């Protein structure tokens, strides 16, 4: 059985993480992703330090598999003409340029829709194409700060911290994936594509979910709570003799089971702690009690007891431990991918598990311009002589 996006052609004009991650996810699902890069320089992530393998940036390798690389200068008339030929056969054009760049390059949706009415154009920019900040620059840290996420991330009384993962960028990538899929379905039914204007700030703000309603309905402003939760106690990480273990008593029945584990079953029916609401009122008491208990055994000892009782819990793993975990390995979330320069590299696997689809090997991140001749010949209909002429003019 084919991958769900086999036959979908995406022209990727984006640079950096936001575009790279989104289009990699499409490639993992079978879409043909052609990454259009400036001749000579390519995506800036190709030079992102600190780690390189035979000159290939680890950062770039991590988000660029299952793509083809074509070098093409869209600032030239010749480059645009080649791009327009590609658009005739494409389904999606993806970018993360600042406002006005698409119009300047003459590759905006209004222009491309005249060439291909079914084309879906998705723009991922920091603030979107409207609003007082639309012309401003921004990166993940700026988005996390302005979204309000940083105001309740970190430990109480400490300096605000960003989420460890670049969630401002990744939120935009995930919203791009589902909005493009929805637009493709619409284009399939109606024959008409559409323009998608995504703001990374909007996407991250949408992830406040219940926190926003707590403010609007209850007047409660969230504050940093470390690994804790505004609504649930206990729900956080506790220090053990040699590490940390997380406990998630999100459903009431697990409180009694946890009390059994720590050897104090009577606390399960103690009126002071017998409901989530009552434990919230005595958060400090509950946390202090559990802190004392968990400090008496190692993480492995506690996990054995917690698992036996069925309490939702997990150790706080380091990244190397994650990539050696049997559950992770069983789900093929660590894969070996051959690369033309770097040899075989390890990568995070595709999280979309489709038993009906035969396992397809992942293609490595492309070298700069690796597929230029192939794509121009097969997709844009360029002859060998035309390709040579474009190369001599440094259009490709």
N, C-alpha and C positions, 0 to 999 in steps of 0.2 A: 504493500500500500504506500502511496506517495505521502510525502510530508504535506501538511495542510496549506502551506503557502507556495508549493511548487508551481511555477509558472508566473509568479508575481515578480515584477522587475522594479527594483528601487534604485534610483539615482541619488547617491548620498553626497551632498555638498558640504556637510557639516565638518567641524573641527572639534577637537577636545572630547571630554568625557561624555557630555550630554548626548551628542549625536552618535559617538562611537558605540556606546553601550546599547542604545535603542536599535541601531541598525544591525548590531551583532545578534540581538535577540531575534530579529526578523530572519537573519541568515540561518540561525539555529533551527528555525521552523521551515526552512526550505526555500525561502525567497532568494532570488539572485540579487545580490547587493553589489553595485558598482560604485566604488568610492572615487569621487572626482577630486584630484589634488593638484595644487599649483606645481608646475614643472620646477624641478630643482630643489624646492624646499619641502613640499609635502605638508602633511599635518604636523603642527608643532609638537604633538605628542611623540612623534618619532625621535625627538631629541630630549625627551623628558628624563632627567636624572632621578635617582642616583644609580640605578642598576641597568646594565646592558649585557646582552649576550651576543658576542660577535658583531657589535655595533647596533644591535636591535634593542630598542628600549623595552624594558619589561612592562612598563605602563602601557605602551602602544600594543604590545603583544596580547595583553590581557583583555582587550576589548575590540580586537580587529580581525578575529577569525571569520571564516566563511564569507569573505569579501574579495572582490577583485579591485585592483588599483589601476586607475587610468589617470595619467597626467594630462591636464588640459587647461589652457589659459583662457578663462571666460571673459577676460578684459579685452580680448581681440575679436574682431569680426569673424575670423576664420574659426576660432575656438567656439564661439557661440553657434555658428552654423552647424558644426559637428554635434554640439550638444542638442540643438533643436532636432536633428535627425534621430538622436537617441530618445528624445522625449516622445517622438511619434510612437515608439514601441513600449514606452515605460508605463508603469502604473502609478508610481509615487516619486515625488521629488522631495527630499528632506534637507532642511538646512537649520543652522543655528546662528545665522548672521544677525548683526545689529540692524535696527530699523533703517530702511532706505537702501541697503546694500543690494537686495534683489532687484529693485527698480533700476538702480545704477548699472547693474550688470545686464539688465534686460532679460532676467530669468524669473520674474515674478509670476504669480498665478495668472493674472489677467493676460499676460503675454503667452504663457505656455498653454493656457486653455484654448487659445485660438489654433494652436498646432494640434493639440490632443484634448478634446472636450472631456474625456474620461479621467484626466490626470488629477491625482490627489496631491496637493502641496501642503506640507506640514512645516511650520516654522516654530522652532523652540528658541525663544530669546529670554533674557533675564526678566524683563518686565512686560513683555508682550508689545504689540504694535500700537497700543493706545495708552492714554494716561500721562500724567505729568513726568513720570520717570522713564518713559519709553526710550529715550535717547541715551540713557545712562549705562555705563559698563557695570558688570557685576559677575562675581563667581560664587561658588558654593557657600563659602563662609559668609559673604554679604547676604545671600538669600536666607540662610539659616537665622542670621541676626534679625533681619527685617521681618521675617515671617512670625517672629515671636517664639519659635521653637527653642531658641537658646535661653529664653527667660526662665524655662523650667527644666533645662537639661544640666545635670551636674549635681554636686553635693550642696546641701544647705550651707549658706554663709560663705561660699567660695566664689571665685571668679567664674562668670558664665563660660561654658565650654560648648564647642560644636559637637554634634553627634559624630562618633568615630567614622562611620561610613558617610560618604558625601551625599547625604539624602536630598539636598537641594537639587543637585544634578540628576540623581537617580529617580527622584519623583517625576521630573520632567520626562525622563526616558520612558518610564512605565506608562504615563498618561499618553505619551506619543504613540506607543504601541497599540493601546486599545482604541484610541481615537482614529488612528489610521486604518485599523481593521474594520471599524464601523463605517468609515468613509468608503473603503473598498467594497464593502457589502452593498452600500447604497449605490455606488457607481455601477456595480454589476447589475443591479435591478433597474436603474434609471438611465444608464448611459452617460450620466453627468457626474463629474468629479466635484471637488470642493477645496476650499482653502481652510486650513486649520491654523489658528493663531494661539499658540500655547505660551503662557508665561510661567517660568520656573517658580516664581514667587507665588502665583496663584495655585500651582500644583501642590506646593508644600503647605500652603495655608489650608488647603482642602483636607489635609491629613490631621488637622487638629481634632476632628470628629467630636467625641463627647466633651472634650475640654472646652470647646466653644460654647456648648449648651450649658455646661456647668457655670460659665460666666454669665451668659444671657439669662438663664433661668434662676440660678442660685446666687449670682453675684460673686462667685468664687474665682479669684485669679489663681492660676496654677503657680506653684513655686518649686524650686529644685527639691527633689526628694531622692536623689541618688538612683538606686535601682527600685525604689518603692513605687507605690501606686496611690492615686488620690482616693480610690474607692474601696480598696481591699487591704486587709491586714490579717495574716502576714503575707506579703508579696514582695520579696526583695532578696538580695544576696546576704548571707551570713558567713562570717569568718569561721573557718574550722582550724584544726591544729596545723594544717599544711596548705590551706588554700581557701576557696570559697564554694559554698553551695547555695543554689537558689531554691526558694520555696514559693509555690504559687497556690495558695488556698483560695481559689476564685469561686469554688462551689462549696457550700457550707459543710457537706459531708466530710470533706477532707480535713477539717479542723480536728474532729475527733480522732481521725487516723493519725494526724501529726502528734496529737497529745499522747497517743499510744506509743509512738516511736520514741519520744523523749522520756518515756517512763512516768508520765503524769496523766494517766487517763482521766482522772477526776476533773481536770481542767476543761474537758470537753463539755461537761454539763454545768460547769461553774457559771452562775448567772452573770458574772461580770464580763465573761468572754464568749457567751453562748450564741452570739450572732455577729455578722459582719459589722453592723452599725455599732454594737457595743464595743467591739474590738477597735473600731476606728476612734471611738472616744478615749480609748486607753492604749493608743498606738505605742507610746513610749514604754508602758509597762510590758506589753506583749513583746516588743522588740528586745528590751533588756533581758527578759526571761529567756528568749530564744538565743540571744547572743551568748549568754552564759552556758547554755546547754551545748550549742554547736561548737564552742571552743574546746570541748572536752574530748573530741574524737577527730580522726582524720576524715578527709573528704570521702575516701573510699569506704570507710567504715559507715559513715552516715548514709551514703548512697545505697549500700547494701540493705540497711534497715528501712530506708524510705521506699526503695523499690519493692521490698517484700510486703510492705503495708499498702502499696499503691498510691503513695502521695506524689503529686506532680512536683518533680524536683530534677535538678541537673547541676552538675559541677560547672564552674566557669572555666571553660577550656581556652588555652592559648591556640593560636592559629595552627601551629604545627600539630597539636593534639587533635584539632578538628579534622585535619587531612589524613589522620591515621585512625579515625574512629570507624568501627565496623559498620555502623549504620550509614555513614557517609560513603564508605567504599562500596557497600552493597547496592546503593542507589546510583552508582557510577558518577558520583559528583567530583571525582578526581580522574582525569583522563590524560592519556599521552597523545600528543599531536606532533606529527613530523613537520619540521620547518626547513626550507631550502638552505638556510644559513646557520641556524642555531641547532640543527639536529632535532632530536625529540625533546619537546618541552612538556611539562605538566601544566594543565589548565583546569579550571573549574568546569565541571560538566554542564550539560543542558538540564535545567531543573524541570522542564516540561517532559514528563514521562508518558510516552504513548506506546503501549504494548502492541497496538496494531501495526505500528510503523517499524519496518526493519531498521536495525541500527545502521546509521550511515556515518562513516568516518568524518570527523570535523576537518575542515580545511584550515591551514595556518594563516596567520596574518600575512597579507601580501607585502612583497617588497615594493618600494615606490615605483609606480609605473609598470609593474610586472605584466599587467594584462592590457596595456595600451593598444598594442598592435592587434591583438586578438579581438578586443571589443570594437575598435574602430572598423575593423574589417567586417566582422560578423553583424554588428548592430547598427553602425552608422553607414555601412556600405562603402567605405573608403577603399580605394585601390592601394597597392603597395607604393606606387609612385606618389599618390596623394599623401600617404602617411609619411614618406620620406620628405616631401616638401614641407609638411607641417613641422616635422622635427627640425629641419634646417632653419625655419623661422622661429624656432623655440616656442611654438604654440603648444607642443606636447613634450 
